[in-house]
Amino acid sequence: MRKRLTKSHNKIVAGVFGGIAEYFNWDKAWTRICGCALMLVSGWGIILYIVAAIVMPEANHHTHVTDGEFHQS
C-alpha cells in the first residue's frame, strides 16, 4: 500500500509539519524548526501552512509509521 501525506497525530498546531516529517521520514523537530523559520521569513509561508492545514487529510487511526516503515493494521 502507498504511503499518504496526512496530518500527524503528534501535532503541535495542525499536524502539517509532523505529517510532512513522517511522510519523508525526517526528524520532526528539525522539520518544525525549518518550517517555522520559513514562515517567519515569508508571509507566503503562513498562507501555505493554512492552506495545507485545510487540504491535508487527517491520518487514519489504523495507519501509522514506525521506524520509517508504513504499517496498516
mmCIF file of the N, C-alpha and C atoms, coordinates in Angstrom:
data_MODEL
# 
_entry.id   MODEL 
# 
loop_
_atom_site.group_PDB 
_atom_site.id 
_atom_site.type_symbol 
_atom_site.label_atom_id 
_atom_site.label_alt_id 
_atom_site.label_comp_id 
_atom_site.label_asym_id 
_atom_site.label_entity_id 
_atom_site.label_seq_id 
_atom_site.pdbx_PDB_ins_code 
_atom_site.Cartn_x 
_atom_site.Cartn_y 
_atom_site.Cartn_z 
_atom_site.occupancy 
_atom_site.B_iso_or_equiv 
_atom_site.pdbx_formal_charge 
_atom_site.auth_seq_id 
_atom_site.auth_comp_id 
_atom_site.auth_asym_id 
_atom_site.auth_atom_id 
_atom_site.pdbx_PDB_model_num 
ATOM 1   N N  . MET A 1 1  ? 0.835  -1.183 0.000  1.00 0.00 ? 1  MET A N  1 
ATOM 2   C CA . MET A 1 1  ? 0.000  0.000  0.000  1.00 0.00 ? 1  MET A CA 1 
ATOM 3   C C  . MET A 1 1  ? 0.880  1.247  0.000  1.00 0.00 ? 1  MET A C  1 
ATOM 4   N N  . ARG A 1 2  ? 0.459  2.262  -0.699 1.00 0.00 ? 2  ARG A N  1 
ATOM 5   C CA . ARG A 1 2  ? 1.219  3.513  -0.803 1.00 0.00 ? 2  ARG A CA 1 
ATOM 6   C C  . ARG A 1 2  ? 1.124  4.328  0.469  1.00 0.00 ? 2  ARG A C  1 
ATOM 7   N N  . LYS A 1 3  ? 2.194  5.034  0.736  1.00 0.00 ? 3  LYS A N  1 
ATOM 8   C CA . LYS A 1 3  ? 2.226  5.965  1.844  1.00 0.00 ? 3  LYS A CA 1 
ATOM 9   C C  . LYS A 1 3  ? 1.478  7.226  1.433  1.00 0.00 ? 3  LYS A C  1 
ATOM 10  N N  . ARG A 1 4  ? 0.677  7.791  2.351  1.00 0.00 ? 4  ARG A N  1 
ATOM 11  C CA . ARG A 1 4  ? -0.085 9.009  2.052  1.00 0.00 ? 4  ARG A CA 1 
ATOM 12  C C  . ARG A 1 4  ? 0.414  10.152 2.917  1.00 0.00 ? 4  ARG A C  1 
ATOM 13  N N  . LEU A 1 5  ? 0.361  11.341 2.368  1.00 0.00 ? 5  LEU A N  1 
ATOM 14  C CA . LEU A 1 5  ? 0.707  12.537 3.114  1.00 0.00 ? 5  LEU A CA 1 
ATOM 15  C C  . LEU A 1 5  ? -0.524 12.968 3.900  1.00 0.00 ? 5  LEU A C  1 
ATOM 16  N N  . THR A 1 6  ? -0.467 12.794 5.214  1.00 0.00 ? 6  THR A N  1 
ATOM 17  C CA . THR A 1 6  ? -1.579 13.154 6.084  1.00 0.00 ? 6  THR A CA 1 
ATOM 18  C C  . THR A 1 6  ? -1.051 13.952 7.270  1.00 0.00 ? 6  THR A C  1 
ATOM 19  N N  . LYS A 1 7  ? -1.956 14.577 7.983  1.00 0.00 ? 7  LYS A N  1 
ATOM 20  C CA . LYS A 1 7  ? -1.576 15.285 9.199  1.00 0.00 ? 7  LYS A CA 1 
ATOM 21  C C  . LYS A 1 7  ? -1.124 14.270 10.238 1.00 0.00 ? 7  LYS A C  1 
ATOM 22  N N  . SER A 1 8  ? -0.224 14.687 11.087 1.00 0.00 ? 8  SER A N  1 
ATOM 23  C CA . SER A 1 8  ? 0.308  13.815 12.120 1.00 0.00 ? 8  SER A CA 1 
ATOM 24  C C  . SER A 1 8  ? -0.619 13.778 13.331 1.00 0.00 ? 8  SER A C  1 
ATOM 25  N N  . HIS A 1 9  ? -0.640 12.638 14.012 1.00 0.00 ? 9  HIS A N  1 
ATOM 26  C CA . HIS A 1 9  ? -1.347 12.561 15.291 1.00 0.00 ? 9  HIS A CA 1 
ATOM 27  C C  . HIS A 1 9  ? -0.544 13.294 16.368 1.00 0.00 ? 9  HIS A C  1 
ATOM 28  N N  . ASN A 1 10 ? 0.776  13.348 16.168 1.00 0.00 ? 10 ASN A N  1 
ATOM 29  C CA . ASN A 1 10 ? 1.682  14.027 17.090 1.00 0.00 ? 10 ASN A CA 1 
ATOM 30  C C  . ASN A 1 10 ? 1.791  15.477 16.634 1.00 0.00 ? 10 ASN A C  1 
ATOM 31  N N  . LYS A 1 11 ? 0.755  16.266 16.935 1.00 0.00 ? 11 LYS A N  1 
ATOM 32  C CA . LYS A 1 11 ? 0.710  17.619 16.394 1.00 0.00 ? 11 LYS A CA 1 
ATOM 33  C C  . LYS A 1 11 ? 0.989  18.668 17.452 1.00 0.00 ? 11 LYS A C  1 
ATOM 34  N N  . ILE A 1 12 ? 1.502  19.796 16.990 1.00 0.00 ? 12 ILE A N  1 
ATOM 35  C CA . ILE A 1 12 ? 1.702  20.952 17.851 1.00 0.00 ? 12 ILE A CA 1 
ATOM 36  C C  . ILE A 1 12 ? 0.641  21.994 17.529 1.00 0.00 ? 12 ILE A C  1 
ATOM 37  N N  . VAL A 1 13 ? 0.447  22.301 16.270 1.00 0.00 ? 13 VAL A N  1 
ATOM 38  C CA . VAL A 1 13 ? -0.606 23.247 15.875 1.00 0.00 ? 13 VAL A CA 1 
ATOM 39  C C  . VAL A 1 13 ? -1.664 22.490 15.074 1.00 0.00 ? 13 VAL A C  1 
ATOM 40  N N  . ALA A 1 14 ? -1.366 22.177 13.822 1.00 0.00 ? 14 ALA A N  1 
ATOM 41  C CA . ALA A 1 14 ? -2.347 21.482 12.986 1.00 0.00 ? 14 ALA A CA 1 
ATOM 42  C C  . ALA A 1 14 ? -1.849 20.128 12.493 1.00 0.00 ? 14 ALA A C  1 
ATOM 43  N N  . GLY A 1 15 ? -0.611 19.775 12.774 1.00 0.00 ? 15 GLY A N  1 
ATOM 44  C CA . GLY A 1 15 ? -0.062 18.494 12.354 1.00 0.00 ? 15 GLY A CA 1 
ATOM 45  C C  . GLY A 1 15 ? 0.551  18.493 10.969 1.00 0.00 ? 15 GLY A C  1 
ATOM 46  N N  . VAL A 1 16 ? 0.676  19.665 10.355 1.00 0.00 ? 16 VAL A N  1 
ATOM 47  C CA . VAL A 1 16 ? 1.197  19.748 8.985  1.00 0.00 ? 16 VAL A CA 1 
ATOM 48  C C  . VAL A 1 16 ? 2.676  19.368 8.939  1.00 0.00 ? 16 VAL A C  1 
ATOM 49  N N  . PHE A 1 17 ? 3.506  20.010 9.742  1.00 0.00 ? 17 PHE A N  1 
ATOM 50  C CA . PHE A 1 17 ? 4.941  19.725 9.699  1.00 0.00 ? 17 PHE A CA 1 
ATOM 51  C C  . PHE A 1 17 ? 5.235  18.313 10.197 1.00 0.00 ? 17 PHE A C  1 
ATOM 52  N N  . GLY A 1 18 ? 4.493  17.837 11.181 1.00 0.00 ? 18 GLY A N  1 
ATOM 53  C CA . GLY A 1 18 ? 4.664  16.462 11.650 1.00 0.00 ? 18 GLY A CA 1 
ATOM 54  C C  . GLY A 1 18 ? 4.309  15.467 10.563 1.00 0.00 ? 18 GLY A C  1 
ATOM 55  N N  . GLY A 1 19 ? 3.255  15.748 9.818  1.00 0.00 ? 19 GLY A N  1 
ATOM 56  C CA . GLY A 1 19 ? 2.856  14.872 8.720  1.00 0.00 ? 19 GLY A CA 1 
ATOM 57  C C  . GLY A 1 19 ? 3.878  14.860 7.596  1.00 0.00 ? 19 GLY A C  1 
ATOM 58  N N  . ILE A 1 20 ? 4.436  16.014 7.291  1.00 0.00 ? 20 ILE A N  1 
ATOM 59  C CA . ILE A 1 20 ? 5.475  16.096 6.260  1.00 0.00 ? 20 ILE A CA 1 
ATOM 60  C C  . ILE A 1 20 ? 6.712  15.319 6.710  1.00 0.00 ? 20 ILE A C  1 
ATOM 61  N N  . ALA A 1 21 ? 7.088  15.463 7.971  1.00 0.00 ? 21 ALA A N  1 
ATOM 62  C CA . ALA A 1 21 ? 8.246  14.743 8.505  1.00 0.00 ? 21 ALA A CA 1 
ATOM 63  C C  . ALA A 1 21 ? 8.017  13.234 8.465  1.00 0.00 ? 21 ALA A C  1 
ATOM 64  N N  . GLU A 1 22 ? 6.821  12.777 8.821  1.00 0.00 ? 22 GLU A N  1 
ATOM 65  C CA . GLU A 1 22 ? 6.524  11.347 8.774  1.00 0.00 ? 22 GLU A CA 1 
ATOM 66  C C  . GLU A 1 22 ? 6.565  10.823 7.341  1.00 0.00 ? 22 GLU A C  1 
ATOM 67  N N  . TYR A 1 23 ? 6.028  11.584 6.410  1.00 0.00 ? 23 TYR A N  1 
ATOM 68  C CA . TYR A 1 23 ? 5.975  11.157 5.013  1.00 0.00 ? 23 TYR A CA 1 
ATOM 69  C C  . TYR A 1 23 ? 7.384  10.988 4.427  1.00 0.00 ? 23 TYR A C  1 
ATOM 70  N N  . PHE A 1 24 ? 8.268  11.942 4.685  1.00 0.00 ? 24 PHE A N  1 
ATOM 71  C CA . PHE A 1 24 ? 9.617  11.893 4.132  1.00 0.00 ? 24 PHE A CA 1 
ATOM 72  C C  . PHE A 1 24 ? 10.624 11.224 5.066  1.00 0.00 ? 24 PHE A C  1 
ATOM 73  N N  . ASN A 1 25 ? 10.147 10.731 6.219  1.00 0.00 ? 25 ASN A N  1 
ATOM 74  C CA . ASN A 1 25 ? 10.999 10.084 7.219  1.00 0.00 ? 25 ASN A CA 1 
ATOM 75  C C  . ASN A 1 25 ? 12.102 11.030 7.715  1.00 0.00 ? 25 ASN A C  1 
ATOM 76  N N  . TRP A 1 26 ? 11.720 12.269 7.988  1.00 0.00 ? 26 TRP A N  1 
ATOM 77  C CA . TRP A 1 26 ? 12.624 13.273 8.524  1.00 0.00 ? 26 TRP A CA 1 
ATOM 78  C C  . TRP A 1 26 ? 12.391 13.405 10.017 1.00 0.00 ? 26 TRP A C  1 
ATOM 79  N N  . ASP A 1 27 ? 13.335 14.025 10.696 1.00 0.00 ? 27 ASP A N  1 
ATOM 80  C CA . ASP A 1 27 ? 13.178 14.323 12.105 1.00 0.00 ? 27 ASP A CA 1 
ATOM 81  C C  . ASP A 1 27 ? 12.100 15.395 12.273 1.00 0.00 ? 27 ASP A C  1 
ATOM 82  N N  . LYS A 1 28 ? 11.125 15.131 13.151 1.00 0.00 ? 28 LYS A N  1 
ATOM 83  C CA . LYS A 1 28 ? 10.002 16.059 13.305 1.00 0.00 ? 28 LYS A CA 1 
ATOM 84  C C  . LYS A 1 28 ? 10.436 17.406 13.869 1.00 0.00 ? 28 LYS A C  1 
ATOM 85  N N  . ALA A 1 29 ? 11.359 17.386 14.815 1.00 0.00 ? 29 ALA A N  1 
ATOM 86  C CA . ALA A 1 29 ? 11.790 18.641 15.435 1.00 0.00 ? 29 ALA A CA 1 
ATOM 87  C C  . ALA A 1 29 ? 12.449 19.564 14.401 1.00 0.00 ? 29 ALA A C  1 
ATOM 88  N N  . TRP A 1 30 ? 13.363 19.006 13.598 1.00 0.00 ? 30 TRP A N  1 
ATOM 89  C CA . TRP A 1 30 ? 14.048 19.831 12.598 1.00 0.00 ? 30 TRP A CA 1 
ATOM 90  C C  . TRP A 1 30 ? 13.093 20.290 11.508 1.00 0.00 ? 30 TRP A C  1 
ATOM 91  N N  . THR A 1 31 ? 12.142 19.440 11.145 1.00 0.00 ? 31 THR A N  1 
ATOM 92  C CA . THR A 1 31 ? 11.158 19.843 10.143 1.00 0.00 ? 31 THR A CA 1 
ATOM 93  C C  . THR A 1 31 ? 10.335 21.009 10.655 1.00 0.00 ? 31 THR A C  1 
ATOM 94  N N  . ARG A 1 32 ? 9.934  20.959 11.914 1.00 0.00 ? 32 ARG A N  1 
ATOM 95  C CA . ARG A 1 32 ? 9.146  22.047 12.510 1.00 0.00 ? 32 ARG A CA 1 
ATOM 96  C C  . ARG A 1 32 ? 9.969  23.323 12.632 1.00 0.00 ? 32 ARG A C  1 
ATOM 97  N N  . ILE A 1 33 ? 11.238 23.196 13.026 1.00 0.00 ? 33 ILE A N  1 
ATOM 98  C CA . ILE A 1 33 ? 12.105 24.370 13.151 1.00 0.00 ? 33 ILE A CA 1 
ATOM 99  C C  . ILE A 1 33 ? 12.301 25.039 11.792 1.00 0.00 ? 33 ILE A C  1 
ATOM 100 N N  . CYS A 1 34 ? 12.620 24.248 10.776 1.00 0.00 ? 34 CYS A N  1 
ATOM 101 C CA . CYS A 1 34 ? 12.822 24.804 9.427  1.00 0.00 ? 34 CYS A CA 1 
ATOM 102 C C  . CYS A 1 34 ? 11.522 25.381 8.873  1.00 0.00 ? 34 CYS A C  1 
ATOM 103 N N  . GLY A 1 35 ? 10.411 24.708 9.104  1.00 0.00 ? 35 GLY A N  1 
ATOM 104 C CA . GLY A 1 35 ? 9.125  25.205 8.628  1.00 0.00 ? 35 GLY A CA 1 
ATOM 105 C C  . GLY A 1 35 ? 8.745  26.516 9.278  1.00 0.00 ? 35 GLY A C  1 
ATOM 106 N N  . CYS A 1 36 ? 8.963  26.623 10.578 1.00 0.00 ? 36 CYS A N  1 
ATOM 107 C CA . CYS A 1 36 ? 8.656  27.880 11.279 1.00 0.00 ? 36 CYS A CA 1 
ATOM 108 C C  . CYS A 1 36 ? 9.568  29.005 10.815 1.00 0.00 ? 36 CYS A C  1 
ATOM 109 N N  . ALA A 1 37 ? 10.841 28.684 10.583 1.00 0.00 ? 37 ALA A N  1 
ATOM 110 C CA . ALA A 1 37 ? 11.771 29.704 10.084 1.00 0.00 ? 37 ALA A CA 1 
ATOM 111 C C  . ALA A 1 37 ? 11.316 30.210 8.717  1.00 0.00 ? 37 ALA A C  1 
ATOM 112 N N  . LEU A 1 38 ? 10.885 29.304 7.846  1.00 0.00 ? 38 LEU A N  1 
ATOM 113 C CA . LEU A 1 38 ? 10.389 29.724 6.526  1.00 0.00 ? 38 LEU A CA 1 
ATOM 114 C C  . LEU A 1 38 ? 9.120  30.560 6.655  1.00 0.00 ? 38 LEU A C  1 
ATOM 115 N N  . MET A 1 39 ? 8.276  30.227 7.607  1.00 0.00 ? 39 MET A N  1 
ATOM 116 C CA . MET A 1 39 ? 7.056  31.008 7.814  1.00 0.00 ? 39 MET A CA 1 
ATOM 117 C C  . MET A 1 39 ? 7.370  32.416 8.291  1.00 0.00 ? 39 MET A C  1 
ATOM 118 N N  . LEU A 1 40 ? 8.393  32.560 9.126  1.00 0.00 ? 40 LEU A N  1 
ATOM 119 C CA . LEU A 1 40 ? 8.761  33.878 9.640  1.00 0.00 ? 40 LEU A CA 1 
ATOM 120 C C  . LEU A 1 40 ? 9.419  34.747 8.572  1.00 0.00 ? 40 LEU A C  1 
ATOM 121 N N  . VAL A 1 41 ? 10.158 34.109 7.666  1.00 0.00 ? 41 VAL A N  1 
ATOM 122 C CA . VAL A 1 41 ? 10.868 34.842 6.629  1.00 0.00 ? 41 VAL A CA 1 
ATOM 123 C C  . VAL A 1 41 ? 9.912  35.382 5.570  1.00 0.00 ? 41 VAL A C  1 
ATOM 124 N N  . SER A 1 42 ? 8.875  34.618 5.280  1.00 0.00 ? 42 SER A N  1 
ATOM 125 C CA . SER A 1 42 ? 7.977  34.995 4.195  1.00 0.00 ? 42 SER A CA 1 
ATOM 126 C C  . SER A 1 42 ? 6.525  34.942 4.652  1.00 0.00 ? 42 SER A C  1 
ATOM 127 N N  . GLY A 1 43 ? 5.760  35.917 4.270  1.00 0.00 ? 43 GLY A N  1 
ATOM 128 C CA . GLY A 1 43 ? 4.330  35.914 4.567  1.00 0.00 ? 43 GLY A CA 1 
ATOM 129 C C  . GLY A 1 43 ? 3.604  34.800 3.838  1.00 0.00 ? 43 GLY A C  1 
ATOM 130 N N  . TRP A 1 44 ? 4.178  34.357 2.699  1.00 0.00 ? 44 TRP A N  1 
ATOM 131 C CA . TRP A 1 44 ? 3.572  33.261 1.949  1.00 0.00 ? 44 TRP A CA 1 
ATOM 132 C C  . TRP A 1 44 ? 3.633  31.962 2.734  1.00 0.00 ? 44 TRP A C  1 
ATOM 133 N N  . GLY A 1 45 ? 4.641  31.814 3.587  1.00 0.00 ? 45 GLY A N  1 
ATOM 134 C CA . GLY A 1 45 ? 4.766  30.593 4.385  1.00 0.00 ? 45 GLY A CA 1 
ATOM 135 C C  . GLY A 1 45 ? 3.564  30.378 5.283  1.00 0.00 ? 45 GLY A C  1 
ATOM 136 N N  . ILE A 1 46 ? 3.070  31.444 5.871  1.00 0.00 ? 46 ILE A N  1 
ATOM 137 C CA . ILE A 1 46 ? 1.897  31.343 6.741  1.00 0.00 ? 46 ILE A CA 1 
ATOM 138 C C  . ILE A 1 46 ? 0.666  30.973 5.926  1.00 0.00 ? 46 ILE A C  1 
ATOM 139 N N  . ILE A 1 47 ? 0.529  31.584 4.767  1.00 0.00 ? 47 ILE A N  1 
ATOM 140 C CA . ILE A 1 47 ? -0.617 31.281 3.900  1.00 0.00 ? 47 ILE A CA 1 
ATOM 141 C C  . ILE A 1 47 ? -0.560 29.822 3.442  1.00 0.00 ? 47 ILE A C  1 
ATOM 142 N N  . LEU A 1 48 ? 0.625  29.342 3.034  1.00 0.00 ? 48 LEU A N  1 
ATOM 143 C CA . LEU A 1 48 ? 0.764  27.960 2.595  1.00 0.00 ? 48 LEU A CA 1 
ATOM 144 C C  . LEU A 1 48 ? 0.486  26.980 3.732  1.00 0.00 ? 48 LEU A C  1 
ATOM 145 N N  . TYR A 1 49 ? 0.898  27.325 4.954  1.00 0.00 ? 49 TYR A N  1 
ATOM 146 C CA . TYR A 1 49 ? 0.627  26.464 6.105  1.00 0.00 ? 49 TYR A CA 1 
ATOM 147 C C  . TYR A 1 49 ? -0.880 26.350 6.338  1.00 0.00 ? 49 TYR A C  1 
ATOM 148 N N  . ILE A 1 50 ? -1.577 27.467 6.272  1.00 0.00 ? 50 ILE A N  1 
ATOM 149 C CA . ILE A 1 50 ? -3.026 27.455 6.480  1.00 0.00 ? 50 ILE A CA 1 
ATOM 150 C C  . ILE A 1 50 ? -3.714 26.627 5.398  1.00 0.00 ? 50 ILE A C  1 
ATOM 151 N N  . VAL A 1 51 ? -3.285 26.793 4.160  1.00 0.00 ? 51 VAL A N  1 
ATOM 152 C CA . VAL A 1 51 ? -3.868 26.008 3.060  1.00 0.00 ? 51 VAL A CA 1 
ATOM 153 C C  . VAL A 1 51 ? -3.594 24.513 3.276  1.00 0.00 ? 51 VAL A C  1 
ATOM 154 N N  . ALA A 1 52 ? -2.363 24.175 3.653  1.00 0.00 ? 52 ALA A N  1 
ATOM 155 C CA . ALA A 1 52 ? -2.023 22.767 3.899  1.00 0.00 ? 52 ALA A CA 1 
ATOM 156 C C  . ALA A 1 52 ? -2.841 22.198 5.057  1.00 0.00 ? 52 ALA A C  1 
ATOM 157 N N  . ALA A 1 53 ? -3.058 22.998 6.100  1.00 0.00 ? 53 ALA A N  1 
ATOM 158 C CA . ALA A 1 53 ? -3.849 22.540 7.240  1.00 0.00 ? 53 ALA A CA 1 
ATOM 159 C C  . ALA A 1 53 ? -5.290 22.255 6.839  1.00 0.00 ? 53 ALA A C  1 
ATOM 160 N N  . ILE A 1 54 ? -5.797 22.987 5.876  1.00 0.00 ? 54 ILE A N  1 
ATOM 161 C CA . ILE A 1 54 ? -7.171 22.781 5.403  1.00 0.00 ? 54 ILE A CA 1 
ATOM 162 C C  . ILE A 1 54 ? -7.239 21.594 4.441  1.00 0.00 ? 54 ILE A C  1 
ATOM 163 N N  . VAL A 1 55 ? -6.251 21.477 3.552  1.00 0.00 ? 55 VAL A N  1 
ATOM 164 C CA . VAL A 1 55 ? -6.294 20.492 2.470  1.00 0.00 ? 55 VAL A CA 1 
ATOM 165 C C  . VAL A 1 55 ? -5.829 19.100 2.914  1.00 0.00 ? 55 VAL A C  1 
ATOM 166 N N  . MET A 1 56 ? -4.808 19.015 3.761  1.00 0.00 ? 56 MET A N  1 
ATOM 167 C CA . MET A 1 56 ? -4.267 17.708 4.147  1.00 0.00 ? 56 MET A CA 1 
ATOM 168 C C  . MET A 1 56 ? -5.301 16.917 4.937  1.00 0.00 ? 56 MET A C  1 
ATOM 169 N N  . PRO A 1 57 ? -5.499 15.649 4.581  1.00 0.00 ? 57 PRO A N  1 
ATOM 170 C CA . PRO A 1 57 ? -6.464 14.837 5.325  1.00 0.00 ? 57 PRO A CA 1 
ATOM 171 C C  . PRO A 1 57 ? -5.912 14.409 6.687  1.00 0.00 ? 57 PRO A C  1 
ATOM 172 N N  . GLU A 1 58 ? -6.808 14.124 7.597  1.00 0.00 ? 58 GLU A N  1 
ATOM 173 C CA . GLU A 1 58 ? -6.413 13.593 8.897  1.00 0.00 ? 58 GLU A CA 1 
ATOM 174 C C  . GLU A 1 58 ? -5.880 12.175 8.699  1.00 0.00 ? 58 GLU A C  1 
ATOM 175 N N  . ALA A 1 59 ? -4.950 11.775 9.545  1.00 0.00 ? 59 ALA A N  1 
ATOM 176 C CA . ALA A 1 59 ? -4.413 10.422 9.464  1.00 0.00 ? 59 ALA A CA 1 
ATOM 177 C C  . ALA A 1 59 ? -5.462 9.433  9.935  1.00 0.00 ? 59 ALA A C  1 
ATOM 178 N N  . ASN A 1 60 ? -5.514 8.286  9.268  1.00 0.00 ? 60 ASN A N  1 
ATOM 179 C CA . ASN A 1 60 ? -6.396 7.208  9.669  1.00 0.00 ? 60 ASN A CA 1 
ATOM 180 C C  . ASN A 1 60 ? -5.906 6.665  11.006 1.00 0.00 ? 60 ASN A C  1 
ATOM 181 N N  . HIS A 1 61 ? -6.792 6.349  11.905 1.00 0.00 ? 61 HIS A N  1 
ATOM 182 C CA . HIS A 1 61 ? -6.391 5.867  13.229 1.00 0.00 ? 61 HIS A CA 1 
ATOM 183 C C  . HIS A 1 61 ? -5.685 4.517  13.160 1.00 0.00 ? 61 HIS A C  1 
ATOM 184 N N  . HIS A 1 62 ? -5.874 3.761  12.087 1.00 0.00 ? 62 HIS A N  1 
ATOM 185 C CA . HIS A 1 62 ? -5.264 2.451  11.971 1.00 0.00 ? 62 HIS A CA 1 
ATOM 186 C C  . HIS A 1 62 ? -3.990 2.482  11.147 1.00 0.00 ? 62 HIS A C  1 
ATOM 187 N N  . THR A 1 63 ? -3.574 3.652  10.718 1.00 0.00 ? 63 THR A N  1 
ATOM 188 C CA . THR A 1 63 ? -2.387 3.796  9.895  1.00 0.00 ? 63 THR A CA 1 
ATOM 189 C C  . THR A 1 63 ? -1.324 4.522  10.700 1.00 0.00 ? 63 THR A C  1 
ATOM 190 N N  . HIS A 1 64 ? -0.113 3.972  10.726 1.00 0.00 ? 64 HIS A N  1 
ATOM 191 C CA . HIS A 1 64 ? 0.962  4.641  11.439 1.00 0.00 ? 64 HIS A CA 1 
ATOM 192 C C  . HIS A 1 64 ? 2.302  4.323  10.791 1.00 0.00 ? 64 HIS A C  1 
ATOM 193 N N  . VAL A 1 65 ? 3.265  5.171  11.053 1.00 0.00 ? 65 VAL A N  1 
ATOM 194 C CA . VAL A 1 65 ? 4.607  4.999  10.522 1.00 0.00 ? 65 VAL A CA 1 
ATOM 195 C C  . VAL A 1 65 ? 5.535  4.777  11.699 1.00 0.00 ? 65 VAL A C  1 
ATOM 196 N N  . THR A 1 66 ? 6.287  3.682  11.652 1.00 0.00 ? 66 THR A N  1 
ATOM 197 C CA . THR A 1 66 ? 7.229  3.363  12.713 1.00 0.00 ? 66 THR A CA 1 
ATOM 198 C C  . THR A 1 66 ? 8.580  3.066  12.097 1.00 0.00 ? 66 THR A C  1 
ATOM 199 N N  . ASP A 1 67 ? 9.603  3.702  12.595 1.00 0.00 ? 67 ASP A N  1 
ATOM 200 C CA . ASP A 1 67 ? 10.972 3.474  12.118 1.00 0.00 ? 67 ASP A CA 1 
ATOM 201 C C  . ASP A 1 67 ? 11.087 3.609  10.602 1.00 0.00 ? 67 ASP A C  1 
ATOM 202 N N  . GLY A 1 68 ? 10.337 4.543  10.038 1.00 0.00 ? 68 GLY A N  1 
ATOM 203 C CA . GLY A 1 68 ? 10.425 4.791  8.615  1.00 0.00 ? 68 GLY A CA 1 
ATOM 204 C C  . GLY A 1 68 ? 9.637  3.814  7.757  1.00 0.00 ? 68 GLY A C  1 
ATOM 205 N N  . GLU A 1 69 ? 8.906  2.880  8.387  1.00 0.00 ? 69 GLU A N  1 
ATOM 206 C CA . GLU A 1 69 ? 8.126  1.912  7.635  1.00 0.00 ? 69 GLU A CA 1 
ATOM 207 C C  . GLU A 1 69 ? 6.645  2.189  7.824  1.00 0.00 ? 69 GLU A C  1 
ATOM 208 N N  . PHE A 1 70 ? 5.901  1.980  6.774  1.00 0.00 ? 70 PHE A N  1 
ATOM 209 C CA . PHE A 1 70 ? 4.469  2.215  6.780  1.00 0.00 ? 70 PHE A CA 1 
ATOM 210 C C  . PHE A 1 70 ? 3.755  0.938  7.186  1.00 0.00 ? 70 PHE A C  1 
ATOM 211 N N  . HIS A 1 71 ? 2.820  1.024  8.130  1.00 0.00 ? 71 HIS A N  1 
ATOM 212 C CA . HIS A 1 71 ? 2.069  -0.138 8.586  1.00 0.00 ? 71 HIS A CA 1 
ATOM 213 C C  . HIS A 1 71 ? 0.583  0.165  8.539  1.00 0.00 ? 71 HIS A C  1 
ATOM 214 N N  . GLN A 1 72 ? -0.168 -0.793 8.093  1.00 0.00 ? 72 GLN A N  1 
ATOM 215 C CA . GLN A 1 72 ? -1.638 -0.675 8.087  1.00 0.00 ? 72 GLN A CA 1 
ATOM 216 C C  . GLN A 1 72 ? -2.155 -1.811 8.953  1.00 0.00 ? 72 GLN A C  1 
ATOM 217 N N  . SER A 1 73 ? -2.938 -1.485 9.977  1.00 0.00 ? 73 SER A N  1 
ATOM 218 C CA . SER A 1 73 ? -3.480 -2.539 10.833 1.00 0.00 ? 73 SER A CA 1 
ATOM 219 C C  . SER A 1 73 ? -4.977 -2.631 10.723 1.00 0.00 ? 73 SER A C  1 
# 
